[in-house]
Amino acid sequence: MARNELRPVVRLRSTAKTGYTYVTRKNRRNDPERMVLRKYDPVARKHVDFREER
């Protein structure tokens, strides 16, 4: 059975330029533009914005 392309796997990269990433899934129907989440960056030791990279 093929993977569902409605919920693709996306990588979220830290905007603090530490190189840290999170991996998650998103729904393309609800969020067609790039995802931005505020999450904890353990390298920078603070909460920063994580932006979706393609």
mmCIF entry with sequence, helices, sheets and N, C-alpha, C, O atoms, coordinates in Angstrom:
data_MODEL
# 
_entry.id   MODEL 
# 
_entity.id                         1 
_entity.type                       polymer 
_entity.pdbx_number_of_molecules   1 
# 
_entity_poly.entity_id                      1 
_entity_poly.type                           'polypeptide(L)' 
_entity_poly.nstd_linkage                   no 
_entity_poly.nstd_monomer                   no 
_entity_poly.pdbx_seq_one_letter_code       MARNELRPVVRLRSTAKTGYTYVTRKNRRNDPERMVLRKYDPVARKHVDFREER 
_entity_poly.pdbx_seq_one_letter_code_can   MARNELRPVVRLRSTAKTGYTYVTRKNRRNDPERMVLRKYDPVARKHVDFREER 
_entity_poly.pdbx_strand_id                 A 
# 
loop_
_entity_poly_seq.entity_id 
_entity_poly_seq.num 
_entity_poly_seq.mon_id 
_entity_poly_seq.hetero 
1 1  MET n 
1 2  ALA n 
1 3  ARG n 
1 4  ASN n 
1 5  GLU n 
1 6  LEU n 
1 7  ARG n 
1 8  PRO n 
1 9  VAL n 
1 10 VAL n 
1 11 ARG n 
1 12 LEU n 
1 13 ARG n 
1 14 SER n 
1 15 THR n 
1 16 ALA n 
1 17 LYS n 
1 18 THR n 
1 19 GLY n 
1 20 TYR n 
1 21 THR n 
1 22 TYR n 
1 23 VAL n 
1 24 THR n 
1 25 ARG n 
1 26 LYS n 
1 27 ASN n 
1 28 ARG n 
1 29 ARG n 
1 30 ASN n 
1 31 ASP n 
1 32 PRO n 
1 33 GLU n 
1 34 ARG n 
1 35 MET n 
1 36 VAL n 
1 37 LEU n 
1 38 ARG n 
1 39 LYS n 
1 40 TYR n 
1 41 ASP n 
1 42 PRO n 
1 43 VAL n 
1 44 ALA n 
1 45 ARG n 
1 46 LYS n 
1 47 HIS n 
1 48 VAL n 
1 49 ASP n 
1 50 PHE n 
1 51 ARG n 
1 52 GLU n 
1 53 GLU n 
1 54 ARG n 
# 
_struct_asym.id          A 
_struct_asym.entity_id   1 
# 
_struct_sheet.id               AA1 
_struct_sheet.type             ? 
_struct_sheet.number_strands   4 
_struct_sheet.details          ? 
# 
loop_
_struct_sheet_order.sheet_id 
_struct_sheet_order.range_id_1 
_struct_sheet_order.range_id_2 
_struct_sheet_order.offset 
_struct_sheet_order.sense 
AA1 1 2 ? anti-parallel 
AA1 2 3 ? anti-parallel 
AA1 3 4 ? anti-parallel 
# 
loop_
_struct_sheet_range.sheet_id 
_struct_sheet_range.id 
_struct_sheet_range.beg_label_comp_id 
_struct_sheet_range.beg_label_asym_id 
_struct_sheet_range.beg_label_seq_id 
_struct_sheet_range.pdbx_beg_PDB_ins_code 
_struct_sheet_range.end_label_comp_id 
_struct_sheet_range.end_label_asym_id 
_struct_sheet_range.end_label_seq_id 
_struct_sheet_range.pdbx_end_PDB_ins_code 
_struct_sheet_range.beg_auth_comp_id 
_struct_sheet_range.beg_auth_asym_id 
_struct_sheet_range.beg_auth_seq_id 
_struct_sheet_range.end_auth_comp_id 
_struct_sheet_range.end_auth_asym_id 
_struct_sheet_range.end_auth_seq_id 
AA1 1 THR A 21 ? ARG A 25 ? THR A 21 ARG A 25 
AA1 2 VAL A 9  ? SER A 14 ? VAL A 9  SER A 14 
AA1 3 LYS A 46 ? GLU A 53 ? LYS A 46 GLU A 53 
AA1 4 VAL A 36 ? ASP A 41 ? VAL A 36 ASP A 41 
# 
loop_
_atom_site.group_PDB 
_atom_site.id 
_atom_site.type_symbol 
_atom_site.label_atom_id 
_atom_site.label_alt_id 
_atom_site.label_comp_id 
_atom_site.label_asym_id 
_atom_site.label_entity_id 
_atom_site.label_seq_id 
_atom_site.pdbx_PDB_ins_code 
_atom_site.Cartn_x 
_atom_site.Cartn_y 
_atom_site.Cartn_z 
_atom_site.occupancy 
_atom_site.B_iso_or_equiv 
_atom_site.pdbx_formal_charge 
_atom_site.auth_seq_id 
_atom_site.auth_comp_id 
_atom_site.auth_asym_id 
_atom_site.auth_atom_id 
_atom_site.pdbx_PDB_model_num 
ATOM 1   N N  . MET A 1 1  ? 0.837  -1.175 0.000  1.00 0.00 ? 1  MET A N  1 
ATOM 2   C CA . MET A 1 1  ? 0.000  0.000  0.000  1.00 0.00 ? 1  MET A CA 1 
ATOM 3   C C  . MET A 1 1  ? 0.886  1.244  0.000  1.00 0.00 ? 1  MET A C  1 
ATOM 4   O O  . MET A 1 1  ? 1.866  1.316  0.743  1.00 0.00 ? 1  MET A O  1 
ATOM 5   N N  . ALA A 1 2  ? 0.544  2.203  -0.821 1.00 0.00 ? 2  ALA A N  1 
ATOM 6   C CA . ALA A 1 2  ? 1.361  3.412  -0.966 1.00 0.00 ? 2  ALA A CA 1 
ATOM 7   C C  . ALA A 1 2  ? 1.141  4.366  0.207  1.00 0.00 ? 2  ALA A C  1 
ATOM 8   O O  . ALA A 1 2  ? 0.094  4.361  0.854  1.00 0.00 ? 2  ALA A O  1 
ATOM 9   N N  . ARG A 1 3  ? 2.155  5.176  0.456  1.00 0.00 ? 3  ARG A N  1 
ATOM 10  C CA . ARG A 1 3  ? 2.035  6.207  1.488  1.00 0.00 ? 3  ARG A CA 1 
ATOM 11  C C  . ARG A 1 3  ? 1.027  7.256  1.052  1.00 0.00 ? 3  ARG A C  1 
ATOM 12  O O  . ARG A 1 3  ? 0.919  7.569  -0.134 1.00 0.00 ? 3  ARG A O  1 
ATOM 13  N N  . ASN A 1 4  ? 0.303  7.788  1.996  1.00 0.00 ? 4  ASN A N  1 
ATOM 14  C CA . ASN A 1 4  ? -0.695 8.808  1.702  1.00 0.00 ? 4  ASN A CA 1 
ATOM 15  C C  . ASN A 1 4  ? 0.010  10.161 1.507  1.00 0.00 ? 4  ASN A C  1 
ATOM 16  O O  . ASN A 1 4  ? 0.650  10.667 2.429  1.00 0.00 ? 4  ASN A O  1 
ATOM 17  N N  . GLU A 1 5  ? -0.107 10.732 0.326  1.00 0.00 ? 5  GLU A N  1 
ATOM 18  C CA . GLU A 1 5  ? 0.544  12.014 0.038  1.00 0.00 ? 5  GLU A CA 1 
ATOM 19  C C  . GLU A 1 5  ? -0.241 13.205 0.570  1.00 0.00 ? 5  GLU A C  1 
ATOM 20  O O  . GLU A 1 5  ? 0.200  14.345 0.423  1.00 0.00 ? 5  GLU A O  1 
ATOM 21  N N  . LEU A 1 6  ? -1.390 12.966 1.182  1.00 0.00 ? 6  LEU A N  1 
ATOM 22  C CA . LEU A 1 6  ? -2.134 14.059 1.796  1.00 0.00 ? 6  LEU A CA 1 
ATOM 23  C C  . LEU A 1 6  ? -1.424 14.539 3.064  1.00 0.00 ? 6  LEU A C  1 
ATOM 24  O O  . LEU A 1 6  ? -1.497 15.718 3.411  1.00 0.00 ? 6  LEU A O  1 
ATOM 25  N N  . ARG A 1 7  ? -0.738 13.621 3.753  1.00 0.00 ? 7  ARG A N  1 
ATOM 26  C CA . ARG A 1 7  ? -0.005 13.952 4.976  1.00 0.00 ? 7  ARG A CA 1 
ATOM 27  C C  . ARG A 1 7  ? 1.475  13.608 4.801  1.00 0.00 ? 7  ARG A C  1 
ATOM 28  O O  . ARG A 1 7  ? 1.934  12.589 5.318  1.00 0.00 ? 7  ARG A O  1 
ATOM 29  N N  . PRO A 1 8  ? 2.224  14.440 4.082  1.00 0.00 ? 8  PRO A N  1 
ATOM 30  C CA . PRO A 1 8  ? 3.636  14.131 3.854  1.00 0.00 ? 8  PRO A CA 1 
ATOM 31  C C  . PRO A 1 8  ? 4.489  14.411 5.090  1.00 0.00 ? 8  PRO A C  1 
ATOM 32  O O  . PRO A 1 8  ? 4.101  15.173 5.976  1.00 0.00 ? 8  PRO A O  1 
ATOM 33  N N  . VAL A 1 9  ? 5.656  13.778 5.125  1.00 0.00 ? 9  VAL A N  1 
ATOM 34  C CA . VAL A 1 9  ? 6.633  14.016 6.190  1.00 0.00 ? 9  VAL A CA 1 
ATOM 35  C C  . VAL A 1 9  ? 7.390  15.289 5.845  1.00 0.00 ? 9  VAL A C  1 
ATOM 36  O O  . VAL A 1 9  ? 7.868  15.440 4.721  1.00 0.00 ? 9  VAL A O  1 
ATOM 37  N N  . VAL A 1 10 ? 7.504  16.211 6.805  1.00 0.00 ? 10 VAL A N  1 
ATOM 38  C CA . VAL A 1 10 ? 8.238  17.468 6.583  1.00 0.00 ? 10 VAL A CA 1 
ATOM 39  C C  . VAL A 1 10 ? 9.295  17.618 7.671  1.00 0.00 ? 10 VAL A C  1 
ATOM 40  O O  . VAL A 1 10 ? 9.131  17.135 8.792  1.00 0.00 ? 10 VAL A O  1 
ATOM 41  N N  . ARG A 1 11 ? 10.379 18.297 7.314  1.00 0.00 ? 11 ARG A N  1 
ATOM 42  C CA . ARG A 1 11 ? 11.437 18.601 8.275  1.00 0.00 ? 11 ARG A CA 1 
ATOM 43  C C  . ARG A 1 11 ? 11.316 20.055 8.690  1.00 0.00 ? 11 ARG A C  1 
ATOM 44  O O  . ARG A 1 11 ? 11.156 20.939 7.849  1.00 0.00 ? 11 ARG A O  1 
ATOM 45  N N  . LEU A 1 12 ? 11.394 20.302 10.002 1.00 0.00 ? 12 LEU A N  1 
ATOM 46  C CA . LEU A 1 12 ? 11.352 21.661 10.541 1.00 0.00 ? 12 LEU A CA 1 
ATOM 47  C C  . LEU A 1 12 ? 12.759 22.012 11.005 1.00 0.00 ? 12 LEU A C  1 
ATOM 48  O O  . LEU A 1 12 ? 13.304 21.348 11.887 1.00 0.00 ? 12 LEU A O  1 
ATOM 49  N N  . ARG A 1 13 ? 13.350 23.044 10.423 1.00 0.00 ? 13 ARG A N  1 
ATOM 50  C CA . ARG A 1 13 ? 14.721 23.443 10.751 1.00 0.00 ? 13 ARG A CA 1 
ATOM 51  C C  . ARG A 1 13 ? 14.690 24.702 11.621 1.00 0.00 ? 13 ARG A C  1 
ATOM 52  O O  . ARG A 1 13 ? 13.881 25.603 11.398 1.00 0.00 ? 13 ARG A O  1 
ATOM 53  N N  . SER A 1 14 ? 15.570 24.750 12.602 1.00 0.00 ? 14 SER A N  1 
ATOM 54  C CA . SER A 1 14 ? 15.650 25.861 13.544 1.00 0.00 ? 14 SER A CA 1 
ATOM 55  C C  . SER A 1 14 ? 16.085 27.148 12.849 1.00 0.00 ? 14 SER A C  1 
ATOM 56  O O  . SER A 1 14 ? 16.963 27.134 11.987 1.00 0.00 ? 14 SER A O  1 
ATOM 57  N N  . THR A 1 15 ? 15.456 28.267 13.237 1.00 0.00 ? 15 THR A N  1 
ATOM 58  C CA . THR A 1 15 ? 15.845 29.569 12.695 1.00 0.00 ? 15 THR A CA 1 
ATOM 59  C C  . THR A 1 15 ? 17.006 30.169 13.493 1.00 0.00 ? 15 THR A C  1 
ATOM 60  O O  . THR A 1 15 ? 17.489 31.252 13.162 1.00 0.00 ? 15 THR A O  1 
ATOM 61  N N  . ALA A 1 16 ? 17.458 29.470 14.544 1.00 0.00 ? 16 ALA A N  1 
ATOM 62  C CA . ALA A 1 16 ? 18.593 29.945 15.341 1.00 0.00 ? 16 ALA A CA 1 
ATOM 63  C C  . ALA A 1 16 ? 19.924 29.547 14.717 1.00 0.00 ? 16 ALA A C  1 
ATOM 64  O O  . ALA A 1 16 ? 20.977 29.781 15.310 1.00 0.00 ? 16 ALA A O  1 
ATOM 65  N N  . LYS A 1 17 ? 19.892 28.939 13.508 1.00 0.00 ? 17 LYS A N  1 
ATOM 66  C CA . LYS A 1 17 ? 21.093 28.546 12.764 1.00 0.00 ? 17 LYS A CA 1 
ATOM 67  C C  . LYS A 1 17 ? 21.948 27.527 13.521 1.00 0.00 ? 17 LYS A C  1 
ATOM 68  O O  . LYS A 1 17 ? 23.174 27.554 13.420 1.00 0.00 ? 17 LYS A O  1 
ATOM 69  N N  . THR A 1 18 ? 21.309 26.625 14.283 1.00 0.00 ? 18 THR A N  1 
ATOM 70  C CA . THR A 1 18 ? 22.042 25.595 15.003 1.00 0.00 ? 18 THR A CA 1 
ATOM 71  C C  . THR A 1 18 ? 22.083 24.292 14.225 1.00 0.00 ? 18 THR A C  1 
ATOM 72  O O  . THR A 1 18 ? 22.884 23.413 14.544 1.00 0.00 ? 18 THR A O  1 
ATOM 73  N N  . GLY A 1 19 ? 21.236 24.146 13.210 1.00 0.00 ? 19 GLY A N  1 
ATOM 74  C CA . GLY A 1 19 ? 21.195 22.920 12.435 1.00 0.00 ? 19 GLY A CA 1 
ATOM 75  C C  . GLY A 1 19 ? 20.278 21.864 13.012 1.00 0.00 ? 19 GLY A C  1 
ATOM 76  O O  . GLY A 1 19 ? 20.163 20.777 12.447 1.00 0.00 ? 19 GLY A O  1 
ATOM 77  N N  . TYR A 1 20 ? 19.615 22.158 14.134 1.00 0.00 ? 20 TYR A N  1 
ATOM 78  C CA . TYR A 1 20 ? 18.721 21.197 14.762 1.00 0.00 ? 20 TYR A CA 1 
ATOM 79  C C  . TYR A 1 20 ? 17.409 21.117 13.990 1.00 0.00 ? 20 TYR A C  1 
ATOM 80  O O  . TYR A 1 20 ? 16.892 22.141 13.541 1.00 0.00 ? 20 TYR A O  1 
ATOM 81  N N  . THR A 1 21 ? 16.860 19.895 13.828 1.00 0.00 ? 21 THR A N  1 
ATOM 82  C CA . THR A 1 21 ? 15.620 19.719 13.080 1.00 0.00 ? 21 THR A CA 1 
ATOM 83  C C  . THR A 1 21 ? 14.653 18.832 13.840 1.00 0.00 ? 21 THR A C  1 
ATOM 84  O O  . THR A 1 21 ? 15.058 17.991 14.643 1.00 0.00 ? 21 THR A O  1 
ATOM 85  N N  . TYR A 1 22 ? 13.372 19.030 13.578 1.00 0.00 ? 22 TYR A N  1 
ATOM 86  C CA . TYR A 1 22 ? 12.313 18.137 14.015 1.00 0.00 ? 22 TYR A CA 1 
ATOM 87  C C  . TYR A 1 22 ? 11.710 17.536 12.753 1.00 0.00 ? 22 TYR A C  1 
ATOM 88  O O  . TYR A 1 22 ? 11.747 18.161 11.692 1.00 0.00 ? 22 TYR A O  1 
ATOM 89  N N  . VAL A 1 23 ? 11.152 16.326 12.854 1.00 0.00 ? 23 VAL A N  1 
ATOM 90  C CA . VAL A 1 23 ? 10.465 15.679 11.744 1.00 0.00 ? 23 VAL A CA 1 
ATOM 91  C C  . VAL A 1 23 ? 9.024  15.463 12.168 1.00 0.00 ? 23 VAL A C  1 
ATOM 92  O O  . VAL A 1 23 ? 8.763  14.943 13.253 1.00 0.00 ? 23 VAL A O  1 
ATOM 93  N N  . THR A 1 24 ? 8.078  15.865 11.308 1.00 0.00 ? 24 THR A N  1 
ATOM 94  C CA . THR A 1 24 ? 6.664  15.731 11.623 1.00 0.00 ? 24 THR A CA 1 
ATOM 95  C C  . THR A 1 24 ? 5.872  15.531 10.346 1.00 0.00 ? 24 THR A C  1 
ATOM 96  O O  . THR A 1 24 ? 6.442  15.527 9.255  1.00 0.00 ? 24 THR A O  1 
ATOM 97  N N  . ARG A 1 25 ? 4.575  15.366 10.469 1.00 0.00 ? 25 ARG A N  1 
ATOM 98  C CA . ARG A 1 25 ? 3.684  15.257 9.319  1.00 0.00 ? 25 ARG A CA 1 
ATOM 99  C C  . ARG A 1 25 ? 2.735  16.445 9.323  1.00 0.00 ? 25 ARG A C  1 
ATOM 100 O O  . ARG A 1 25 ? 2.440  17.010 10.377 1.00 0.00 ? 25 ARG A O  1 
ATOM 101 N N  . LYS A 1 26 ? 2.260  16.822 8.145  1.00 0.00 ? 26 LYS A N  1 
ATOM 102 C CA . LYS A 1 26 ? 1.296  17.910 8.079  1.00 0.00 ? 26 LYS A CA 1 
ATOM 103 C C  . LYS A 1 26 ? 0.218  17.571 7.063  1.00 0.00 ? 26 LYS A C  1 
ATOM 104 O O  . LYS A 1 26 ? 0.440  16.777 6.149  1.00 0.00 ? 26 LYS A O  1 
ATOM 105 N N  . ASN A 1 27 ? -0.940 18.173 7.227  1.00 0.00 ? 27 ASN A N  1 
ATOM 106 C CA . ASN A 1 27 ? -2.049 17.975 6.321  1.00 0.00 ? 27 ASN A CA 1 
ATOM 107 C C  . ASN A 1 27 ? -2.005 19.070 5.263  1.00 0.00 ? 27 ASN A C  1 
ATOM 108 O O  . ASN A 1 27 ? -2.131 20.251 5.586  1.00 0.00 ? 27 ASN A O  1 
ATOM 109 N N  . ARG A 1 28 ? -1.828 18.685 4.003  1.00 0.00 ? 28 ARG A N  1 
ATOM 110 C CA . ARG A 1 28 ? -1.695 19.681 2.931  1.00 0.00 ? 28 ARG A CA 1 
ATOM 111 C C  . ARG A 1 28 ? -2.993 20.434 2.664  1.00 0.00 ? 28 ARG A C  1 
ATOM 112 O O  . ARG A 1 28 ? -2.950 21.579 2.214  1.00 0.00 ? 28 ARG A O  1 
ATOM 113 N N  . ARG A 1 29 ? -4.132 19.829 2.927  1.00 0.00 ? 29 ARG A N  1 
ATOM 114 C CA . ARG A 1 29 ? -5.401 20.535 2.696  1.00 0.00 ? 29 ARG A CA 1 
ATOM 115 C C  . ARG A 1 29 ? -5.592 21.670 3.686  1.00 0.00 ? 29 ARG A C  1 
ATOM 116 O O  . ARG A 1 29 ? -6.041 22.753 3.313  1.00 0.00 ? 29 ARG A O  1 
ATOM 117 N N  . ASN A 1 30 ? -5.251 21.426 4.953  1.00 0.00 ? 30 ASN A N  1 
ATOM 118 C CA . ASN A 1 30 ? -5.442 22.448 5.983  1.00 0.00 ? 30 ASN A CA 1 
ATOM 119 C C  . ASN A 1 30 ? -4.311 23.472 6.005  1.00 0.00 ? 30 ASN A C  1 
ATOM 120 O O  . ASN A 1 30 ? -4.542 24.636 6.333  1.00 0.00 ? 30 ASN A O  1 
ATOM 121 N N  . ASP A 1 31 ? -3.085 23.052 5.660  1.00 0.00 ? 31 ASP A N  1 
ATOM 122 C CA . ASP A 1 31 ? -1.903 23.931 5.718  1.00 0.00 ? 31 ASP A CA 1 
ATOM 123 C C  . ASP A 1 31 ? -1.139 23.871 4.410  1.00 0.00 ? 31 ASP A C  1 
ATOM 124 O O  . ASP A 1 31 ? -0.091 23.228 4.354  1.00 0.00 ? 31 ASP A O  1 
ATOM 125 N N  . PRO A 1 32 ? -1.622 24.517 3.352  1.00 0.00 ? 32 PRO A N  1 
ATOM 126 C CA . PRO A 1 32 ? -0.912 24.435 2.068  1.00 0.00 ? 32 PRO A CA 1 
ATOM 127 C C  . PRO A 1 32 ? 0.409  25.212 2.054  1.00 0.00 ? 32 PRO A C  1 
ATOM 128 O O  . PRO A 1 32 ? 1.317  24.859 1.301  1.00 0.00 ? 32 PRO A O  1 
ATOM 129 N N  . GLU A 1 33 ? 0.530  26.259 2.870  1.00 0.00 ? 33 GLU A N  1 
ATOM 130 C CA . GLU A 1 33 ? 1.782  27.024 2.893  1.00 0.00 ? 33 GLU A CA 1 
ATOM 131 C C  . GLU A 1 33 ? 2.764  26.390 3.875  1.00 0.00 ? 33 GLU A C  1 
ATOM 132 O O  . GLU A 1 33 ? 2.422  25.435 4.573  1.00 0.00 ? 33 GLU A O  1 
ATOM 133 N N  . ARG A 1 34 ? 3.964  26.915 3.927  1.00 0.00 ? 34 ARG A N  1 
ATOM 134 C CA . ARG A 1 34 ? 5.003  26.334 4.777  1.00 0.00 ? 34 ARG A CA 1 
ATOM 135 C C  . ARG A 1 34 ? 4.665  26.511 6.249  1.00 0.00 ? 34 ARG A C  1 
ATOM 136 O O  . ARG A 1 34 ? 4.181  27.561 6.671  1.00 0.00 ? 34 ARG A O  1 
ATOM 137 N N  . MET A 1 35 ? 4.926  25.480 7.007  1.00 0.00 ? 35 MET A N  1 
ATOM 138 C CA . MET A 1 35 ? 4.599  25.443 8.422  1.00 0.00 ? 35 MET A CA 1 
ATOM 139 C C  . MET A 1 35 ? 5.677  26.149 9.251  1.00 0.00 ? 35 MET A C  1 
ATOM 140 O O  . MET A 1 35 ? 6.868  26.011 8.972  1.00 0.00 ? 35 MET A O  1 
ATOM 141 N N  . VAL A 1 36 ? 5.252  26.907 10.274 1.00 0.00 ? 36 VAL A N  1 
ATOM 142 C CA . VAL A 1 36 ? 6.177  27.532 11.220 1.00 0.00 ? 36 VAL A CA 1 
ATOM 143 C C  . VAL A 1 36 ? 5.662  27.224 12.625 1.00 0.00 ? 36 VAL A C  1 
ATOM 144 O O  . VAL A 1 36 ? 4.537  27.583 12.975 1.00 0.00 ? 36 VAL A O  1 
ATOM 145 N N  . LEU A 1 37 ? 6.491  26.557 13.426 1.00 0.00 ? 37 LEU A N  1 
ATOM 146 C CA . LEU A 1 37 ? 6.120  26.215 14.797 1.00 0.00 ? 37 LEU A CA 1 
ATOM 147 C C  . LEU A 1 37 ? 7.181  26.736 15.747 1.00 0.00 ? 37 LEU A C  1 
ATOM 148 O O  . LEU A 1 37 ? 8.362  26.789 15.404 1.00 0.00 ? 37 LEU A O  1 
ATOM 149 N N  . ARG A 1 38 ? 6.757  27.119 16.941 1.00 0.00 ? 38 ARG A N  1 
ATOM 150 C CA . ARG A 1 38 ? 7.688  27.564 17.964 1.00 0.00 ? 38 ARG A CA 1 
ATOM 151 C C  . ARG A 1 38 ? 7.963  26.379 18.878 1.00 0.00 ? 38 ARG A C  1 
ATOM 152 O O  . ARG A 1 38 ? 7.081  25.933 19.612 1.00 0.00 ? 38 ARG A O  1 
ATOM 153 N N  . LYS A 1 39 ? 9.196  25.870 18.830 1.00 0.00 ? 39 LYS A N  1 
ATOM 154 C CA . LYS A 1 39 ? 9.573  24.679 19.586 1.00 0.00 ? 39 LYS A CA 1 
ATOM 155 C C  . LYS A 1 39 ? 10.908 24.899 20.276 1.00 0.00 ? 39 LYS A C  1 
ATOM 156 O O  . LYS A 1 39 ? 11.598 25.887 20.026 1.00 0.00 ? 39 LYS A O  1 
ATOM 157 N N  . TYR A 1 40 ? 11.261 23.964 21.148 1.00 0.00 ? 40 TYR A N  1 
ATOM 158 C CA . TYR A 1 40 ? 12.497 24.063 21.912 1.00 0.00 ? 40 TYR A CA 1 
ATOM 159 C C  . TYR A 1 40 ? 13.689 23.591 21.088 1.00 0.00 ? 40 TYR A C  1 
ATOM 160 O O  . TYR A 1 40 ? 13.639 22.524 20.476 1.00 0.00 ? 40 TYR A O  1 
ATOM 161 N N  . ASP A 1 41 ? 14.751 24.377 21.069 1.00 0.00 ? 41 ASP A N  1 
ATOM 162 C CA . ASP A 1 41 ? 15.997 24.013 20.412 1.00 0.00 ? 41 ASP A CA 1 
ATOM 163 C C  . ASP A 1 41 ? 17.013 23.689 21.508 1.00 0.00 ? 41 ASP A C  1 
ATOM 164 O O  . ASP A 1 41 ? 17.483 24.597 22.193 1.00 0.00 ? 41 ASP A O  1 
ATOM 165 N N  . PRO A 1 42 ? 17.361 22.403 21.686 1.00 0.00 ? 42 PRO A N  1 
ATOM 166 C CA . PRO A 1 42 ? 18.282 22.051 22.769 1.00 0.00 ? 42 PRO A CA 1 
ATOM 167 C C  . PRO A 1 42 ? 19.710 22.550 22.556 1.00 0.00 ? 42 PRO A C  1 
ATOM 168 O O  . PRO A 1 42 ? 20.460 22.673 23.525 1.00 0.00 ? 42 PRO A O  1 
ATOM 169 N N  . VAL A 1 43 ? 20.102 22.839 21.328 1.00 0.00 ? 43 VAL A N  1 
ATOM 170 C CA . VAL A 1 43 ? 21.446 23.364 21.074 1.00 0.00 ? 43 VAL A CA 1 
ATOM 171 C C  . VAL A 1 43 ? 21.521 24.816 21.530 1.00 0.00 ? 43 VAL A C  1 
ATOM 172 O O  . VAL A 1 43 ? 22.487 25.215 22.180 1.00 0.00 ? 43 VAL A O  1 
ATOM 173 N N  . ALA A 1 44 ? 20.496 25.615 21.189 1.00 0.00 ? 44 ALA A N  1 
ATOM 174 C CA . ALA A 1 44 ? 20.451 27.022 21.600 1.00 0.00 ? 44 ALA A CA 1 
ATOM 175 C C  . ALA A 1 44 ? 19.913 27.174 23.026 1.00 0.00 ? 44 ALA A C  1 
ATOM 176 O O  . ALA A 1 44 ? 20.052 28.233 23.637 1.00 0.00 ? 44 ALA A O  1 
ATOM 177 N N  . ARG A 1 45 ? 19.302 26.113 23.549 1.00 0.00 ? 45 ARG A N  1 
ATOM 178 C CA . ARG A 1 45 ? 18.720 26.071 24.887 1.00 0.00 ? 45 ARG A CA 1 
ATOM 179 C C  . ARG A 1 45 ? 17.639 27.119 25.099 1.00 0.00 ? 45 ARG A C  1 
ATOM 180 O O  . ARG A 1 45 ? 17.581 27.756 26.151 1.00 0.00 ? 45 ARG A O  1 
ATOM 181 N N  . LYS A 1 46 ? 16.777 27.298 24.091 1.00 0.00 ? 46 LYS A N  1 
ATOM 182 C CA . LYS A 1 46 ? 15.622 28.195 24.221 1.00 0.00 ? 46 LYS A CA 1 
ATOM 183 C C  . LYS A 1 46 ? 14.593 27.847 23.154 1.00 0.00 ? 46 LYS A C  1 
ATOM 184 O O  . LYS A 1 46 ? 14.872 27.067 22.243 1.00 0.00 ? 46 LYS A O  1 
ATOM 185 N N  . HIS A 1 47 ? 13.418 28.421 23.268 1.00 0.00 ? 47 HIS A N  1 
ATOM 186 C CA . HIS A 1 47 ? 12.371 28.210 22.275 1.00 0.00 ? 47 HIS A CA 1 
ATOM 187 C C  . HIS A 1 47 ? 12.588 29.174 21.106 1.00 0.00 ? 47 HIS A C  1 
ATOM 188 O O  . HIS A 1 47 ? 12.784 30.373 21.305 1.00 0.00 ? 47 HIS A O  1 
ATOM 189 N N  . VAL A 1 48 ? 12.550 28.639 19.897 1.00 0.00 ? 48 VAL A N  1 
ATOM 190 C CA . VAL A 1 48 ? 12.736 29.433 18.680 1.00 0.00 ? 48 VAL A CA 1 
ATOM 191 C C  . VAL A 1 48 ? 11.740 28.950 17.634 1.00 0.00 ? 48 VAL A C  1 
ATOM 192 O O  . VAL A 1 48 ? 11.116 27.901 17.798 1.00 0.00 ? 48 VAL A O  1 
ATOM 193 N N  . ASP A 1 49 ? 11.594 29.720 16.555 1.00 0.00 ? 49 ASP A N  1 
ATOM 194 C CA . ASP A 1 49 ? 10.739 29.310 15.448 1.00 0.00 ? 49 ASP A CA 1 
ATOM 195 C C  . ASP A 1 49 ? 11.434 28.241 14.622 1.00 0.00 ? 49 ASP A C  1 
ATOM 196 O O  . ASP A 1 49 ? 12.633 28.327 14.355 1.00 0.00 ? 49 ASP A O  1 
ATOM 197 N N  . PHE A 1 50 ? 10.676 27.243 14.226 1.00 0.00 ? 50 PHE A N  1 
ATOM 198 C CA . PHE A 1 50 ? 11.155 26.200 13.323 1.00 0.00 ? 50 PHE A CA 1 
ATOM 199 C C  . PHE A 1 50 ? 10.347 26.313 12.044 1.00 0.00 ? 50 PHE A C  1 
ATOM 200 O O  . PHE A 1 50 ? 9.117  26.280 12.088 1.00 0.00 ? 50 PHE A O  1 
ATOM 201 N N  . ARG A 1 51 ? 11.008 26.443 10.917 1.00 0.00 ? 51 ARG A N  1 
ATOM 202 C CA . ARG A 1 51 ? 10.344 26.592 9.623  1.00 0.00 ? 51 ARG A CA 1 
ATOM 203 C C  . ARG A 1 51 ? 10.484 25.333 8.793  1.00 0.00 ? 51 ARG A C  1 
ATOM 204 O O  . ARG A 1 51 ? 11.503 24.644 8.845  1.00 0.00 ? 51 ARG A O  1 
ATOM 205 N N  . GLU A 1 52 ? 9.441  25.042 8.023  1.00 0.00 ? 52 GLU A N  1 
ATOM 206 C CA . GLU A 1 52 ? 9.452  23.872 7.159  1.00 0.00 ? 52 GLU A CA 1 
ATOM 207 C C  . GLU A 1 52 ? 10.431 24.078 6.016  1.00 0.00 ? 52 GLU A C  1 
ATOM 208 O O  . GLU A 1 52 ? 10.465 25.143 5.399  1.00 0.00 ? 52 GLU A O  1 
ATOM 209 N N  . GLU A 1 53 ? 11.231 23.049 5.738  1.00 0.00 ? 53 GLU A N  1 
ATOM 210 C CA . GLU A 1 53 ? 12.120 23.090 4.590  1.00 0.00 ? 53 GLU A CA 1 
ATOM 211 C C  . GLU A 1 53 ? 11.696 21.997 3.621  1.00 0.00 ? 53 GLU A C  1 
ATOM 212 O O  . GLU A 1 53 ? 11.146 20.974 4.026  1.00 0.00 ? 53 GLU A O  1 
ATOM 213 N N  . ARG A 1 54 ? 11.957 22.223 2.341  1.00 0.00 ? 54 ARG A N  1 
ATOM 214 C CA . ARG A 1 54 ? 11.525 21.249 1.334  1.00 0.00 ? 54 ARG A CA 1 
ATOM 215 C C  . ARG A 1 54 ? 12.702 20.634 0.638  1.00 0.00 ? 54 ARG A C  1 
ATOM 216 O O  . ARG A 1 54 ? 12.528 19.791 -0.242 1.00 0.00 ? 54 ARG A O  1 
# 
